[in-house]
Amino acid sequence: MRFQGKLYREGKQWLAEVPLFDAMTQGRTRAEALGMIADWFATMADRANFAVRVVNVNGPVFEIAADDSRPMISLLLRRQRQSSGLSLAAVAQRLGAKSRNAYARYEQGNTAPTVEKLVELLHAIAPDRDLLVDLSRAA
C-alpha cells in the first residue's frame, strides 16, 4: 500500500507533505526533505525494525511505501481518529461494536483490514471527510 505526498519549495526550504496523515517535514534539499518524511513515518509508527521508503518521485509528487502495511494503516487510523477528536470507544460505538477492542485491534496494527473494512473504519472516524484511496497496480 502506498500513500501519496507532495514536495514543494517554500522560501529556502523544501517541504514534504503527506496530507492524508497530516504529516509535513522540511529540508534544505529535496533529498533531505524526502528523507525526513520517511523518518517521520518510521518514528510515528513506533514499531521495531519498521521502515518506509520514498518511491515514484515524479516532480512534486512522491509516494510513501512499506513492506508491511499494518503499521501504516494503524498510523492512518490513529491520526484520523485523533484529528476527529474521537476516543477508541466513540469509534467502536459508531461501528456498532460492543467493545472498543473491536476497533482498537486495527489501530494497534494487530489486524490488517481489507480495503472495504478500511473504508468502513475511515467513514466511522471521519464521516464528513472525503478521503481518497487510490488502488493502482505497482509499477
Buried (B, 14 or more C-beta within 10 A) or exposed (E): BBBBBBBEEEEEBBBBBBEBBEBBBBBEEBEBBBBBBBEBBBEBBEBEEBBBEBEEBEEEEBBBBBEBBBBBBBBBBBBBBEEBEBEBEBBBBBBEBEEBEBBBBBBBBEBBBEEEBBEEBBBBBBEEEEBEEEEEEEE
